[in-house]
């Protein structure tokens, strides 16, 4: 078996900083967060049922206005429990999505980048067959976002967007085309499956 997506749930502007999230049957939990604009607010801690998620990768844009990050937790408490986000700074330009997963063997690697043009991408040099790759992009507001071919969208609005892609045994690049040239930040996180040839389902 491969990695299965069991549930997703998210929010914008951190309007919901504490909510119930279902990890029934999950052996892994990740949270992708991103934002951009005049705000400086971003997550400083994320907990599930009181247990800290590990900040795996984070990136600020060159001017510090946009950011993206990925957090992870192995063996989250089963059932529906509280996911709580603590943010630092001030502002209202944050986006996030939580994803519960089954069939994850281990965290593999991550990548990140920044851009001031109409395109941003990052690459993982080698991702084995059926590794599941997630990405997040934080954008200064006003830019449209179009994901690269082969990416399945999880969230997309004026400040941030997230997606995933199944690796096929070679280098993996994930990216977004923006409607205008603007400051942006991008992260990727790769997860290794406990087996091969899994079907991704919700």
C-alpha positions as CSV (number, residue, x, y, z in Angstrom):
1,X,0.0,0.0,0.0
2,X,1.0,3.6,-0.4
3,X,0.0,6.8,1.4
4,X,-3.7,7.6,1.8
5,X,-5.1,11.0,2.4
6,X,-7.8,10.6,5.0
7,X,-9.0,14.1,5.8
8,X,-8.2,17.7,5.2
9,X,-9.4,20.9,6.8
10,X,-8.2,24.5,6.7
11,X,-8.9,28.1,7.2
12,X,-7.8,31.7,6.2
13,X,-6.6,34.7,8.2
14,X,-6.3,32.3,11.1
15,X,-10.0,33.0,11.7
16,X,-10.1,29.5,13.3
17,X,-7.0,29.1,15.4
18,X,-8.4,26.2,17.3
19,X,-10.7,23.5,15.8
20,X,-11.5,19.8,16.0
21,X,-9.7,17.8,13.4
22,X,-10.2,14.0,12.7
23,X,-7.1,11.8,12.8
24,X,-9.0,8.5,13.0
25,X,-6.9,5.8,11.3
26,X,-4.0,8.2,10.7
27,X,-0.3,7.5,11.3
28,X,0.8,11.0,10.2
29,X,-0.4,14.6,10.4
30,X,0.9,17.5,8.4
31,X,-0.1,21.2,8.4
32,X,0.9,23.5,5.5
33,X,0.8,27.3,6.2
34,X,1.4,30.3,4.0
35,X,0.7,34.0,3.7
36,X,1.7,37.3,2.3
37,X,0.9,41.0,2.2
38,X,1.4,43.7,4.7
39,X,0.9,41.2,7.6
40,X,3.8,39.8,9.6
41,X,1.7,37.2,11.4
42,X,2.7,33.5,11.0
43,X,2.5,30.3,13.0
44,X,5.0,30.1,16.0
45,X,3.6,26.8,17.2
46,X,1.0,24.2,16.2
47,X,-0.3,21.5,18.6
48,X,-2.6,18.5,18.1
49,X,-4.3,17.3,21.3
50,X,-1.6,19.2,23.2
51,X,1.3,17.7,21.3
52,X,3.7,19.9,19.3
53,X,4.1,19.5,15.6
54,X,7.6,19.8,14.3
55,X,8.4,22.7,12.1
56,X,10.0,20.9,9.1
57,X,10.7,23.7,6.6
58,X,10.0,27.4,6.5
59,X,10.8,30.1,4.1
60,X,10.4,33.9,4.0
61,X,10.4,35.9,0.8
62,X,13.4,38.1,0.1
63,X,11.6,41.2,1.5
64,X,10.1,39.2,4.4
65,X,6.5,40.0,3.4
66,X,5.5,36.5,2.2
67,X,6.2,33.1,3.9
68,X,5.4,29.4,3.6
69,X,6.0,26.5,6.1
70,X,5.3,22.8,6.7
71,X,4.8,21.1,10.0
72,X,4.5,17.4,10.8
73,X,3.6,14.9,13.6
74,X,4.0,11.1,13.6
75,X,1.3,9.0,15.3
76,X,-1.2,11.7,16.2
77,X,-3.8,10.9,18.8
78,X,-6.6,8.9,17.2
79,X,-10.1,10.4,16.9
80,X,-11.2,14.0,16.7
81,X,-9.1,16.3,18.7
82,X,-8.2,19.9,19.0
83,X,-5.7,21.4,16.4
84,X,-4.4,24.7,17.9
85,X,-2.3,27.3,16.1
86,X,-0.3,29.9,17.9
87,X,0.7,32.9,15.7
88,X,3.3,35.5,16.2
89,X,3.2,39.1,14.9
90,X,0.2,41.0,13.7
91,X,-1.8,40.8,10.5
92,X,-4.5,38.9,8.7
93,X,-2.9,37.3,5.7
94,X,-2.4,33.7,6.7
95,X,-3.7,30.5,5.1
96,X,-3.3,26.9,6.4
97,X,-4.5,23.3,5.8
98,X,-4.2,20.2,7.9
99,X,-4.0,16.8,6.3
100,X,-4.2,13.4,8.1
101,X,-2.5,10.5,6.4
102,X,-2.2,6.7,6.6
103,X,0.7,4.6,5.2
104,X,3.6,7.0,5.9
105,X,6.8,5.3,6.7
106,X,8.9,8.4,7.4
107,X,9.6,12.0,6.5
108,X,12.0,12.1,3.6
109,X,13.2,15.6,2.7
110,X,12.2,19.2,2.0
111,X,13.0,22.1,-0.3
112,X,12.3,25.8,-0.5
113,X,12.7,28.9,-2.7
114,X,11.8,32.5,-3.1
115,X,10.9,34.6,-6.2
116,X,10.0,38.1,-7.2
117,X,8.8,37.1,-10.7
118,X,5.6,35.6,-12.1
119,X,6.7,32.1,-11.4
120,X,8.0,30.2,-8.3
121,X,9.0,26.6,-7.9
122,X,11.2,24.3,-5.8
123,X,12.7,20.9,-6.6
124,X,13.5,17.7,-4.7
125,X,16.4,16.0,-6.6
126,X,15.3,12.4,-6.1
127,X,11.9,11.1,-5.0
128,X,11.3,7.4,-5.2
129,X,8.1,5.9,-6.7
130,X,5.0,6.7,-4.8
131,X,6.6,9.2,-2.4
132,X,3.9,11.9,-1.7
133,X,5.0,15.5,-2.1
134,X,3.2,18.5,-0.6
135,X,3.8,22.1,-1.3
136,X,2.7,25.6,-0.1
137,X,3.2,29.0,-1.6
138,X,2.8,32.4,0.2
139,X,2.0,35.4,-2.0
140,X,1.7,39.1,-1.7
141,X,-2.0,39.7,-2.3
142,X,-3.5,40.4,-5.7
143,X,-1.7,37.7,-7.7
144,X,-3.6,35.0,-9.4
145,X,-2.2,31.4,-8.9
146,X,-2.1,28.5,-11.3
147,X,-0.5,25.3,-10.2
148,X,1.9,23.3,-12.4
149,X,0.5,20.3,-14.3
150,X,0.3,17.2,-12.3
151,X,-0.4,18.9,-8.9
152,X,-3.7,18.4,-7.1
153,X,-4.9,21.5,-5.5
154,X,-5.8,21.5,-1.8
155,X,-6.3,25.3,-1.2
156,X,-6.0,28.4,-3.3
157,X,-6.8,32.1,-2.7
158,X,-5.2,35.5,-2.9
159,X,-2.6,35.0,-0.1
160,X,-1.6,31.3,-0.3
161,X,-2.1,28.0,-2.0
162,X,-1.3,24.3,-1.3
163,X,-1.2,21.1,-3.4
164,X,0.2,17.6,-3.6
165,X,1.9,15.4,-6.2
166,X,2.7,11.7,-6.4
167,X,6.4,11.0,-7.3
168,X,7.2,8.6,-10.1
169,X,10.8,7.8,-9.2
170,X,12.7,10.9,-10.4
171,X,13.3,14.5,-9.4
172,X,10.1,16.4,-8.5
173,X,9.5,20.0,-9.2
174,X,6.4,21.8,-8.0
175,X,5.5,25.4,-8.9
176,X,2.9,28.1,-9.4
177,X,2.4,30.7,-12.0
178,X,1.3,34.1,-10.6
179,X,-0.8,36.7,-12.2
180,X,1.7,39.5,-11.5
181,X,5.4,39.7,-10.6
182,X,5.4,39.7,-6.8
183,X,7.3,38.6,-3.8
184,X,6.6,34.9,-2.9
185,X,7.9,32.0,-0.9
186,X,7.6,28.3,-1.6
187,X,8.2,25.1,0.4
188,X,7.9,21.3,-0.4
189,X,7.9,18.3,1.9
190,X,8.4,14.7,0.8
191,X,6.9,11.7,2.7
192,X,8.0,8.1,2.1
193,X,5.3,5.4,1.9
194,X,5.3,2.2,4.0
195,X,4.7,0.3,0.7
196,X,4.5,0.8,-3.0
197,X,1.8,1.4,-5.6
198,X,-0.7,3.0,-3.3
199,X,-3.8,4.8,-4.5
200,X,-4.3,8.2,-3.0
201,X,-7.9,8.7,-1.8
202,X,-9.9,11.0,0.3
